[in-house]
Amino acid sequence: MMPVLSRLSPPSAMPDPNLQAERVRAAMPQGGLFAEKEWRLSPEPFVLSKAEVRQLNQLGPLLHRFQKACDLLYRRSRGGTLPAWIARDLDRGKPAFLLEAGLSPATVTETPRVIRPDLILTPDGFSATELDSVPGGIGLTAWLGETYASLDPAHEIVGGPRGMFEGFASIFGEGGADLLVSQESAGYRPEMEWLAGHLPGDWRVADAETHEITGRDVYRFFELFDLPNLPASDALIAAAAAGRVKVTAPFKPWLEEKLWSALFWSHPLREVWKRELRESNWKRLREVFPQSWIVDPADVPHHAVIPGLEIGSFSELKSFTQKERELVLKLSGFNEKAWGSRSVTVGQDASQLEWGEAVDEAIASYEHAPYVLQRFHAGRLVTHPWWNPESGRIEMMEGRVRLCPYYFVSAKDDSVSLGGVLATICPSDKKILHGMRDAILVPCRTGD
């Protein structure tokens, strides 16, 4: 079944913004793309410069190489040829059976085939707050790219009108796959069902709780902390470890931790990263990943300080002034609060009491669920049009932008393609940039 957009009238030479917004609204799939979620519609894609698009195309292969290096560092740490504290921090709070399954010979070199960084568009470029291996928004971005391309054929949608469809299909062999969605991720099921219905081949959305193995490839749309709620997961993990079925993202919980940004900035690992990435790539990633630290309560020698913070212990963060708190605290991963900004505290946005409580919680949580501290980089201000259904008019909103480029790693030759870029434009008074009711969601196009 191919996308049906025939109900959209051909665009005029000088498109009317109100008409454009109405055409986007009219093209919305029946039942929507997200369960009980809304966003602001816009008549226009978000414009990126040619240089920015070029940077995004170059970033995909680099992030794929970075994830392969992360996996290698972890395995070397487990094997004793790199410091044991690398794997020890990544393993905290995780069941042994899952860690061992991820090291099976059948999956030992597997890394995620969907890579989506969350990039804040700053005055100086991009700042990657995290990498997501099981991201939402794939179906949404596919629909947005195709729909906005139909509004104005002159618009060069990043990735192309079919880039998301072709990219997602490329991560498997021919014939399709089973897309397993858990109840925890049920809000995203409509977009995955829409996507499955618009791909060539045999694609099926199934319940992760009751899925039966048939030998078909599997796309995992559930978080690994949710495994106790998924009775069918034990059989799937065993089948993947034995090589009887291909699963992406692979069952490697250490690759889904935000603390990799802190390990990347770790001075003792500096030369290791340079060797595995090449120094030129290491330098490029240092421009993208904000300086980060694992909130580790271990004592620092009396003559030393935590680099970049110039303090002797993380508890001293509590006394930082609001100006000094250009920092973000968040759970690293493998926790129900580690996604959707549920654990995020922005230092400048919190009171002294709230910040102190967040620091105490992060320190106390280290043994079972580590926190990461990151430099906060404010997004640059932009203005973008949106359609206000209450007034029936196009209005301009000042906001800041989170960009989510979707990269797909081909099962055929391990090449990386950029399928599309989702822009989430949030009101300028919001410090945490994510999909919210008063945010504009649009695809990106290349500027003239």
C-alpha positions as CSV (number, residue, x, y, z in Angstrom):
1,M,0.0,0.0,0.0
2,M,1.5,3.3,-1.1
3,P,0.8,6.7,0.5
4,V,-2.4,8.4,-0.7
5,L,-2.1,12.2,-0.9
6,S,-4.5,12.7,-3.9
7,R,-6.9,14.7,-1.7
8,L,-4.3,17.5,-1.7
9,S,-4.8,20.0,-4.4
10,P,-1.8,21.0,-6.5
11,P,0.2,23.9,-5.0
12,S,-0.2,27.3,-6.6
13,A,2.8,29.4,-7.7
14,M,2.4,31.6,-4.7
15,P,1.1,29.2,-1.9
16,D,-1.3,30.7,0.6
17,P,0.0,29.9,4.1
18,N,-3.5,29.3,5.4
19,L,-4.3,26.9,2.6
20,Q,-0.9,25.1,3.1
21,A,-1.7,24.6,6.8
22,E,-5.1,23.3,5.9
23,R,-3.7,20.8,3.4
24,V,-1.3,19.5,6.0
25,R,-4.2,19.1,8.5
26,A,-6.3,17.4,5.8
27,A,-3.5,14.9,5.0
28,M,-3.3,13.6,8.6
29,P,-3.9,9.9,8.7
30,Q,-7.2,8.7,10.2
31,G,-6.6,8.1,13.8
32,G,-3.5,10.3,13.9
33,L,0.2,9.3,14.4
34,F,0.5,9.5,18.1
35,A,-1.9,8.4,20.8
36,E,-3.4,11.4,22.6
37,K,-0.7,13.8,21.4
38,E,-1.0,17.0,19.4
39,W,1.4,19.6,18.1
40,R,1.2,22.9,16.2
41,L,0.8,22.7,12.5
42,S,2.9,24.9,10.2
43,P,2.6,25.8,6.5
44,E,6.3,25.5,6.0
45,P,9.2,23.2,6.7
46,F,12.1,24.4,8.8
47,V,15.0,25.8,6.7
48,L,18.5,24.6,7.2
49,S,21.5,26.1,5.4
50,K,23.3,24.0,2.8
51,A,26.3,24.0,5.2
52,E,24.1,22.7,8.0
53,V,22.7,19.9,5.8
54,R,26.2,19.0,4.7
55,Q,27.2,18.7,8.4
56,L,24.2,16.5,9.1
57,N,25.0,14.2,6.2
58,Q,28.6,13.9,7.5
59,L,27.5,13.3,11.1
60,G,25.7,10.0,10.4
61,P,28.7,7.8,9.4
62,L,30.7,9.4,12.3
63,L,28.1,8.5,14.9
64,H,27.9,5.0,13.5
65,R,31.7,4.7,13.9
66,F,31.4,6.2,17.4
67,Q,28.8,3.5,18.4
68,K,31.1,0.8,17.1
69,A,33.9,2.3,19.2
70,C,31.7,2.4,22.3
71,D,30.9,-1.3,21.8
72,L,34.5,-2.2,21.4
73,L,35.6,-0.2,24.5
74,Y,32.9,-2.0,26.5
75,R,34.0,-5.4,25.3
76,R,37.7,-4.6,25.9
77,S,36.8,-3.4,29.4
78,R,35.0,-6.7,30.1
79,G,38.0,-8.6,28.6
80,G,40.6,-6.8,30.7
81,T,42.5,-4.8,28.1
82,L,40.9,-1.5,29.2
83,P,40.1,-0.3,32.7
84,A,37.4,-2.3,34.4
85,W,35.6,0.8,35.6
86,I,34.3,1.4,32.1
87,A,32.1,-1.7,32.0
88,R,31.4,-1.5,35.7
89,D,29.7,1.9,35.3
90,L,27.8,0.8,32.2
91,D,26.6,-2.4,33.9
92,R,25.1,-0.8,37.0
93,G,21.5,-1.9,37.6
94,K,21.4,-4.3,34.7
95,P,20.6,-8.1,34.9
96,A,23.6,-10.4,34.2
97,F,21.6,-12.5,31.7
98,L,21.0,-9.5,29.5
99,L,24.6,-8.4,29.6
100,E,25.8,-11.9,28.7
101,A,23.3,-12.2,25.9
102,G,24.6,-9.1,24.3
103,L,28.1,-10.6,24.2
104,S,27.1,-13.8,22.3
105,P,29.1,-14.6,19.2
106,A,26.0,-14.1,17.0
107,T,25.6,-10.5,18.1
108,V,29.0,-9.5,19.3
109,T,29.7,-7.0,16.5
110,E,26.1,-5.8,16.1
111,T,25.3,-2.1,16.8
112,P,22.0,-0.2,16.4
113,R,20.8,0.2,12.8
114,V,18.7,3.3,13.6
115,I,20.7,6.2,15.1
116,R,18.9,9.4,16.1
117,P,20.8,12.1,18.0
118,D,19.0,14.9,19.7
119,L,20.7,18.1,18.4
120,I,20.1,21.5,19.9
121,L,20.6,24.1,17.2
122,T,22.8,26.7,18.9
123,P,24.4,30.0,17.7
124,D,27.6,28.0,17.1
125,G,26.3,24.8,15.5
126,F,24.9,21.6,16.9
127,S,25.0,20.3,20.5
128,A,24.1,16.6,20.9
129,T,22.3,16.0,24.2
130,E,22.0,12.2,23.6
131,L,21.9,9.4,21.1
132,D,18.7,7.3,20.8
133,S,18.8,3.8,19.5
134,V,15.1,3.1,19.9
135,P,13.6,6.5,18.8
136,G,10.0,7.5,18.3
137,G,9.1,9.7,15.4
138,I,10.1,7.5,12.5
139,G,6.6,7.2,11.1
140,L,5.8,10.8,11.9
141,T,9.0,12.1,10.1
142,A,8.2,9.9,7.1
143,W,4.7,11.3,6.9
144,L,5.9,14.9,7.4
145,G,8.6,14.6,4.7
146,E,6.3,13.2,2.1
147,T,3.4,15.6,2.9
148,Y,5.5,18.8,2.9
149,A,7.3,17.7,-0.3
150,S,3.8,17.5,-1.9
151,L,2.9,21.0,-0.9
152,D,5.7,22.6,-2.9
153,P,7.9,20.4,-5.2
154,A,10.5,23.2,-5.2
155,H,11.2,22.4,-1.5
156,E,14.2,20.2,-1.2
157,I,13.2,18.1,1.8
158,V,16.3,16.8,3.6
159,G,16.5,13.1,2.9
160,G,13.9,13.4,0.1
161,P,10.2,12.6,0.2
162,R,10.8,8.8,0.5
163,G,14.1,8.9,2.5
164,M,12.6,7.7,5.7
165,F,10.8,4.8,4.1
166,E,13.8,3.7,2.1
167,G,16.1,4.1,5.0
168,F,14.0,2.2,7.5
169,A,13.5,-0.7,5.0
170,S,17.3,-0.9,4.4
171,I,18.1,-1.9,7.9
172,F,16.6,-5.4,7.2
173,G,17.0,-7.9,4.5
174,E,14.3,-8.2,1.8
175,G,10.8,-9.1,2.7
176,G,10.0,-7.0,5.8
177,A,10.1,-7.6,9.5
178,D,8.0,-7.7,12.7
179,L,7.8,-4.4,14.5
180,L,7.4,-5.1,18.2
181,V,5.8,-2.4,20.3
182,S,5.3,-2.7,24.0
183,Q,2.5,-1.2,26.1
184,E,5.1,1.2,27.6
185,S,5.7,2.6,24.0
186,A,2.0,2.3,23.0
187,G,1.7,6.0,22.3
188,Y,3.9,5.5,19.3
189,R,2.1,2.5,17.9
190,P,-0.1,4.5,15.5
191,E,2.9,5.9,13.7
192,M,4.5,2.5,13.4
193,E,1.3,0.9,12.1
194,W,1.1,3.7,9.5
195,L,4.7,3.2,8.5
196,A,4.3,-0.6,8.2
197,G,1.4,0.0,5.9
198,H,3.4,2.2,3.6
199,L,6.5,0.1,3.1
200,P,7.1,-2.4,0.3
201,G,7.1,-5.9,1.5
202,D,5.6,-7.7,4.5
203,W,5.7,-5.6,7.6
204,R,3.7,-6.3,10.7
205,V,3.3,-4.5,14.0
206,A,2.9,-6.9,16.9
207,D,2.7,-6.8,20.7
208,A,6.0,-7.2,22.3
209,E,4.4,-8.9,25.3
210,T,3.0,-11.9,23.3
211,H,5.2,-12.1,20.2
212,E,6.0,-15.6,18.8
213,I,9.3,-16.2,17.0
214,T,8.9,-17.1,13.4
215,G,12.4,-16.5,12.1
216,R,11.5,-13.1,10.7
217,D,13.7,-10.1,11.5
218,V,12.5,-8.0,14.5
219,Y,12.6,-4.3,15.1
220,R,12.6,-3.7,18.8
221,F,10.4,-0.8,19.8
222,F,10.6,-1.2,23.6
223,E,13.1,-0.2,26.2
224,L,15.2,-2.8,27.9
225,F,14.2,-1.7,31.4
226,D,10.7,-2.9,30.5
227,L,11.8,-6.6,30.0
228,P,10.1,-7.8,33.2
229,N,6.8,-6.7,31.7
230,L,7.3,-8.6,28.5
231,P,6.8,-12.4,28.9
232,A,7.9,-13.2,25.4
233,S,11.2,-11.3,25.7
234,D,13.2,-14.2,27.2
235,A,12.6,-16.4,24.1
236,L,13.5,-13.5,21.8
237,I,16.7,-12.7,23.6
238,A,17.7,-16.4,23.5
239,A,16.9,-16.6,19.8
240,A,18.9,-13.5,19.0
241,A,21.9,-14.7,21.1
242,A,21.8,-18.1,19.2
243,G,21.6,-16.3,15.8
244,R,18.2,-17.7,14.9
245,V,16.7,-14.2,14.5
246,K,18.1,-10.7,13.8
247,V,17.0,-8.0,16.2
248,T,17.7,-4.3,16.0
249,A,18.5,-2.5,18.2
250,P,20.5,-5.4,19.6
251,F,20.1,-6.5,23.2
252,K,23.1,-4.4,24.3
253,P,22.0,-2.2,27.2
254,W,25.4,-0.6,27.5
255,L,24.9,1.1,24.1
256,E,21.8,2.8,25.4
257,E,23.5,4.8,28.1
258,K,23.8,8.6,28.0
259,L,27.0,8.4,30.1
260,W,29.0,7.6,26.9
261,S,29.2,11.3,26.4
262,A,31.0,11.5,29.8
263,L,33.3,8.5,28.9
264,F,34.1,10.3,25.6
265,W,35.3,13.3,27.6
266,S,37.2,11.2,30.1
267,H,40.9,12.2,30.1
268,P,42.2,8.6,30.8
269,L,40.4,7.4,27.6
270,R,41.5,10.3,25.4
271,E,44.1,8.4,23.4
272,V,41.9,5.3,23.1
273,W,39.1,7.4,21.5
274,K,41.6,9.1,19.2
275,R,43.0,5.7,18.0
276,E,39.5,4.2,17.5
277,L,37.9,7.2,15.8
278,R,41.0,8.9,14.2
279,E,42.0,12.2,15.7
280,S,40.1,14.3,13.1
281,N,36.9,12.5,13.9
282,W,37.5,12.8,17.6
283,K,37.9,16.6,17.2
284,R,34.7,16.8,15.2
285,L,32.8,14.9,17.9
286,R,34.2,17.2,20.6
287,E,32.5,20.0,18.9
288,V,29.2,18.1,19.0
289,F,29.1,16.4,22.4
290,P,28.8,18.8,25.3
291,Q,31.3,18.3,28.1
292,S,29.9,15.7,30.4
293,W,30.6,13.9,33.7
294,I,29.4,10.7,35.4
295,V,28.1,11.8,38.8
296,D,30.4,9.5,40.8
297,P,30.5,10.0,44.6
298,A,34.0,8.5,44.9
299,D,36.5,10.7,46.7
300,V,38.8,12.9,44.7
301,P,42.4,13.2,46.1
302,H,42.7,16.4,48.2
303,H,45.2,17.9,45.7
304,A,42.9,17.3,42.7
305,V,39.6,18.6,41.3
306,I,37.0,17.3,38.9
307,P,38.2,18.7,35.5
308,G,36.0,21.4,34.0
309,L,34.1,21.9,37.2
310,E,37.0,22.7,39.5
311,I,35.4,21.1,42.5
312,G,36.6,18.3,44.8
313,S,33.2,16.5,45.0
314,F,29.9,16.6,43.2
315,S,28.2,17.6,46.4
316,E,29.8,21.0,45.9
317,L,27.5,21.5,42.9
318,K,24.7,22.4,45.4
319,S,26.4,25.7,46.2
320,F,26.7,26.8,42.6
321,T,25.0,30.1,41.8
322,Q,22.3,30.3,39.2
323,K,24.9,31.7,36.7
324,E,27.2,28.8,37.4
325,R,24.4,26.3,36.9
326,E,24.5,26.2,33.1
327,L,24.3,22.4,33.6
328,V,21.9,19.6,33.1
329,L,21.4,16.5,35.3
330,K,19.7,13.4,33.9
331,L,19.6,9.6,34.4
332,S,21.9,7.8,32.1
333,G,19.6,5.0,31.1
334,F,17.9,1.6,31.9
335,N,15.2,3.3,34.0
336,E,11.6,4.2,33.3
337,K,12.5,7.8,34.2
338,A,15.5,8.0,31.8
339,W,13.5,8.9,28.7
340,G,11.1,11.6,27.7
341,S,12.9,14.2,29.9
342,R,11.4,12.7,33.0
343,S,14.6,12.9,35.0
344,V,16.0,16.1,33.6
345,T,16.9,19.0,35.8
346,V,18.2,22.2,34.1
347,G,20.3,24.0,36.7
348,Q,19.4,27.6,35.6
349,D,15.7,26.7,35.6
350,A,15.7,25.3,39.1
351,S,15.7,27.0,42.5
352,Q,18.6,26.5,44.8
353,L,16.6,24.0,46.8
354,E,15.4,22.1,43.8
355,W,18.9,22.0,42.4
356,G,20.4,20.7,45.7
357,E,17.8,18.0,45.9
358,A,18.5,16.9,42.3
359,V,22.3,16.7,43.0
360,D,21.6,14.7,46.2
361,E,19.4,12.3,44.2
362,A,22.0,11.9,41.5
363,I,24.8,11.1,44.0
364,A,22.6,8.6,45.9
365,S,21.5,6.9,42.7
366,Y,25.1,6.1,41.4
367,E,25.3,2.5,42.5
368,H,22.1,1.3,40.7
369,A,21.2,4.1,38.2
370,P,24.0,6.6,37.4
371,Y,23.3,10.2,36.5
372,V,25.1,12.3,33.9
373,L,26.0,16.0,34.2
374,Q,26.2,17.9,31.0
375,R,27.0,21.5,30.0
376,F,23.9,23.3,29.0
377,H,24.0,24.9,25.5
378,A,21.0,27.2,24.9
379,G,19.4,27.0,21.5
380,R,19.5,29.9,19.2
381,L,16.3,31.9,18.7
382,V,14.3,31.4,15.5
383,T,10.9,32.5,14.3
384,H,8.5,30.2,12.5
385,P,4.9,30.4,11.3
386,W,2.2,28.2,12.7
387,W,-1.6,27.9,12.2
388,N,-3.6,29.0,15.3
389,P,-6.9,27.0,15.1
390,E,-8.5,29.4,17.6
391,S,-7.9,32.5,15.5
392,G,-7.9,30.7,12.2
393,R,-4.8,32.7,11.2
394,I,-1.1,32.1,10.6
395,E,1.0,33.5,13.5
396,M,4.7,33.7,14.1
397,M,6.3,32.0,17.1
398,E,9.7,32.7,18.6
399,G,11.3,29.5,19.7
400,R,14.3,27.3,20.0
401,V,14.9,24.2,17.9
402,R,15.7,20.5,18.6
403,L,16.7,18.7,15.4
404,C,16.3,14.9,15.2
405,P,18.1,13.5,12.1
406,Y,17.3,9.9,11.5
407,Y,20.2,7.8,10.3
408,F,19.7,4.2,8.9
409,V,22.5,1.6,8.7
410,S,22.0,-0.7,5.7
411,A,22.0,-4.4,6.4
412,K,23.4,-4.9,2.9
413,D,26.7,-3.0,3.1
414,D,26.7,-1.1,6.5
415,S,26.4,2.2,4.7
416,V,24.6,5.0,6.5
417,S,21.9,7.2,5.0
418,L,20.1,10.3,6.3
419,G,16.4,9.6,5.9
420,G,15.1,12.9,7.2
421,V,15.3,15.5,9.9
422,L,12.5,16.3,12.3
423,A,12.5,19.9,13.7
424,T,10.8,20.5,17.0
425,I,10.4,24.2,17.6
426,C,9.5,25.0,21.2
427,P,8.4,28.3,22.6
428,S,11.5,30.4,23.6
429,D,10.7,30.3,27.3
430,K,11.1,26.5,27.5
431,K,14.5,25.2,28.6
432,I,13.8,21.5,27.8
433,L,13.2,21.1,24.1
434,H,10.9,18.1,23.3
435,G,7.6,17.3,21.6
436,M,4.9,19.2,23.5
437,R,1.4,20.5,22.8
438,D,2.6,24.0,22.1
439,A,5.6,23.0,19.9
440,I,5.8,23.1,16.1
441,L,6.8,19.8,14.4
442,V,7.9,20.0,10.8
443,P,10.4,18.4,8.5
444,C,13.5,20.2,7.4
445,R,14.4,21.4,3.9
446,T,17.6,22.8,2.4
447,G,17.7,26.6,2.0
448,D,18.3,28.2,-1.4
